[in-house]
Amino acid sequence: MTAQFKLRWPVERRIITQYFGENPHIYAKFNQAGHEGIDFSAAVGTNILACADGKVLDVRPDDGNAYGLYVRLQHQHNGHTYQTIYAHLSKPLVSKGQTVQAGQVIALSGNTGHSFGPHLHLTLKLIGAKTPGYPDGVIDPLPYLQEQISPQPSDLTIYTTDQVRLRSGPTTASAHLAWMGKGERLTVLGSADQARAKIGRQEEWIQVRRADGMDGFVAAWYVQLGPTAPAPPEPQPEPPESLVVYATEPLNVRNGPSIGTSRIAIALPQDPLPVIGDASRMQMKIGDRGEWLPVRLPNGIKGYIAAWYVRTEPGAAPDVLLTISPTEDMNMRERPTTSARIVGRLALNTPLTVHDDPERARALVGRYGEWLYVDTPEGQQGWVAAWYVQIQPPSFALPTAPRAEAVEPLTVYTIESLPVHNGPSLDTSRVAVALPNEPLIATSDRWIAESRLGQRGEWLQVRLPDGKEGYVPAGYVGSEPDPAPIPLLTVYPMRAMSLYERPTAGARSLRQLEHNTPLQVHDNPELAQVAVGRFGEWLYVETEDDQRGWVTAWFISTEPT
């Protein structure tokens, strides 16, 4: 039996925001049964990785096509030809005809083409295959995505001999995960004997785990079995820091001299940044595009800043920095990723000052996949998920005693039957359908929710009557209920089938439905009638015992069978 073709995940942060086949109502105008790939959460500038070994078939610019800027790779496996397409990119890092390896960084994510927000779209094609309702060759990538489970830790410990990168795969082209300092202690994953045989050998790699739990691969020629012997007791002073620079605008500080490395902080124009190293040599780099300066931030953190965005005189501080607060208890992290080390725990409504341009920060609040660099009231700095925070009104202050009168949350209503999404974007999965007479509780502050009502491009996070939470477009929401659709459509399964949590066969099954179980479609009756029996369509239904979920429309009838 031949091995199945496998795909490596194209992003390190494994969050899927839209599955194959979802949202058929959106893609019907393109003559497709639903979404023809998988969308991954990816902020602008995220490393995009090749899913498999192959060759670059095409790099197409953002010329008005739906994919925007995209890279197409071709792969051969057991006599079959596969293609992977990576869409909505901001920058390609490969060229047509180039050979690539699985895990190699091939591009940076973006928001080009027909996109409602930063993300990566992945399409998989098997040449010669045909999936009903989709273009020739298009197949669901999900079954091909491999679960990359790390081997068990061994009892062997190794140490780095110099500053070295931790990578996502056993190649220098694999994504950079973190910098490791000289002498860092690493636990070998998998066979200890095989790892011992590789130590010190060029072109060999060892899979390891850091003390903070991060797994990856380290170059075997940069490790040894024992810790580095202590140097003679002669203190080595750090390079002088006589040169001080300032960012020309709020600017990312990174953990390496490249935009492909992780962000660790944001420097404001008034923040003094002492440059580490020879002042005269570093002075010559200022203003040169492509050059980077090693700097120390006011809080002592070391990092790198783009030399073409600095000057030697401080800039004007923003008049007022943006103040936000968590919408629930949440973590503050060392880096802008959910896999980063937690540096603090923040309580609901803790006031946080965003250490960034106020207007840019305001645009990111509530957006899924974005992160904000903040200061706590105690002066601690770190990163928080932008989709779990809200903007505070100017008069906000933490209460010192229980309020005499609690502010009632805002109740809103959709102006028509409307899908509820699991994130503030049409590209995210549907979780439910709200009817015009259904009260939805806005979960953000009333002041914020009221300011967004009726605003195109804005989203409201809401709680449905059954307790589900999600997002609805604020432009289709008002404060007064509309009449309910009468009557709602009743449908019947044509065979025993599953009731799903989301409109995709890969979602969790909530229960089994018997043949001819009466179901009430929780949607506009006319739209539901059109969807019945159509391949690729889904219906949001309610059972006789009030449980709601999704069923496949192509095995549904309007009459018992």
C-alpha positions, 0 to 999 in steps of 0.5 A, a space after each residue: 500500500 502506498 503512503 498518502 500524500 501529506 501536507 505540512 501546515 503552511 503556518 506555525 499558528 494552527 488556527 483554521 478560520 474557514 473550512 472547505 465547503 463552508 459559506 455556500 451562499 457567498 460562493 454561489 455567485 462564483 458557481 461554486 458549492 462553497 469555499 474551495 480551500 482552507 483559510 488560516 489565521 495569519 497577520 500581515 507579514 506572517 511566514 508562509 511555509 511550503 506544504 510539501 517538497 516541490 517546484 514553484 509553478 507560478 508567482 502571480 502579482 496582485 493584478 485584480 484576480 481573486 487570489 491577489 498575490 499568490 504562489 502556486 507549487 507543484 508536487 509529484 507523489 506516487 505518479 500523481 500531480 498535486 498543486 498547492 496555491 497560497 493566496 492573499 500574500 503581501 510578498 513572495 520569497 521564491 521565484 518561478 521554477 525554483 525548487 522548494 522543500 516542505 517547511 521552507 518560507 516561500 512568502 509573507 501573508 497579506 490581505 490582497 485580492 478578494 479578502 476581507 482581512 489578513 489571512 492565508 488561503 490554501 487551495 489543494 488540487 489533484 490533477 485529474 480529480 473532480 469534486 462536484 461543484 468546484 473547478 477541475 482538480 480542487 479537493 479538500 486539503 483537510 484530510 491531507 494536513 498531517 498532525 506533526 506530533 513530536 517524538 517523546 523526550 529522551 534522557 539526552 541533554 545537549 548544549 548550543 555552542 553559539 547563538 543559533 536558530 531553532 527551526 521548524 524543520 531539519 533544513 536552513 530553509 525551514 521557518 525560524 522559530 526562535 534565537 537560542 543563546 550560547 550554552 542553552 540546554 536542550 532536551 533531545 526528542 526521539 532516539 538519543 543514540 541517533 542524536 549522539 551520532 549526529 553531534 558536530 556533523 555538518 548538514 545533520 539536524 537534531 529535534 529538540 525541546 527548549 526549557 520553555 516547551 518549544 519544539 523544533 530542530 537545531 543544527 547538529 554542528 552547533 551543539 555539544 554533549 556538555 555545557 561550555 567550560 567556564 571562561 577564565 575569570 575575566 569579565 567581558 564588558 558589553 559593547 558600548 552604547 554611546 549612540 542613541 537613536 529614536 524611531 521615526 514612527 511607532 516601529 516594530 522591534 524584532 528578535 533578529 535583523 530581518 522582517 521575517 523574525 518575531 516582533 518582541 516590542 514596539 518603539 515609540 518616536 520618543 523612546 530612547 534606544 541605545 545602540 549596542 556596538 561600535 557607535 561609528 560603525 552603527 552611525 553609518 547604517 542609519 537611513 540605509 534600507 536593509 540595515 538593522 541596528 541592535 538596540 536596548 529598549 527602555 525596559 532592558 529588552 534587546 532587539 533589532 530595529 530597521 535602520 532606515 526608520 530611525 534618527 538621532 533626535 526624539 520625535 513627538 509623542 502621540 497626544 493620547 495613547 489608546 486605552 483598551 481593556 480585556 472583554 474577559 480574563 486573558 493572558 499577556 504574552 511575551 510575543 504576538 502568538 498564542 504559543 509564546 510564554 505567558 508573562 502575566 494574567 489580566 483581569 476583565 476590564 483591566 485598563 491597558 495602554 497600547 504602546 503604538 500609534 493610536 489610530 493604527 491600534 484602534 483599527 486592530 481592536 476586535 480583529 481576529 488574528 491581530 495583536 497589540 503591545 500594551 502597558 499595564 497599570 504596573 508598568 509591565 509590557 507585553 502582547 494581548 490578542 486584539 480580538 479579546 479587547 475593547 476600546 475604553 470610553 475616555 471617562 473610564 476608570 476602574 471602580 473602587 466600590 460596587 456600582 450603585 446601578 449596573 449598566 444594562 448590556 445592549 440588546 440588538 436585532 438583525 434587520 434580516 436573517 443573518 449568519 453569525 460568524 466565529 470571528 469579525 470577518 466574512 472569511 470566518 466560519 458560520 456558527 449560527 443564523 440569527 432571525 430579525 426578532 431574536 434578541 442578541 446581547 452585545 458582549 462589549 461595553 454598551 458605549 462601544 456597541 451603540 457607537 457601532 450600530 449600523 456602521 458598515 465594516 464594523 462588527 459586534 460580538 453578540 450572545 444568542 438566546 441559546 448561549 452561543 457567541 459570535 460576530 455579526 456585521 454591525 451594518 445589518 443590526 439595529 436596536 428594534 426587532 423586526 417581525 419574525 418570518 412566518 412560518 419557518 420552513 420544516 424539513 425532514 432528513 431523507 436518511 439518518 444523519 448527523 447534526 453538526 456544530 458548524 456547516 462542514 463535514 469536518 465539524 463536531 457531530 452534536 447528535 444523530 438524527 433519525 430518518 424523517 425527524 421534523 426540523 425547523 429551519 432557523 433562517 429565511 424560509 425562501 432562502 432555505 427552500 432554495 437550498 434544500 436538496 442542493 449539494 454543498 449547501 447547509 441548513 441551520 435547524 432546530 430540533 423538537 427538543 430545541 437543540 440547534 445545529 447544521 445539517 447537509 441540505 442535499 439529504 433533506 426534503 420538505 416532505 417526509 420520505 
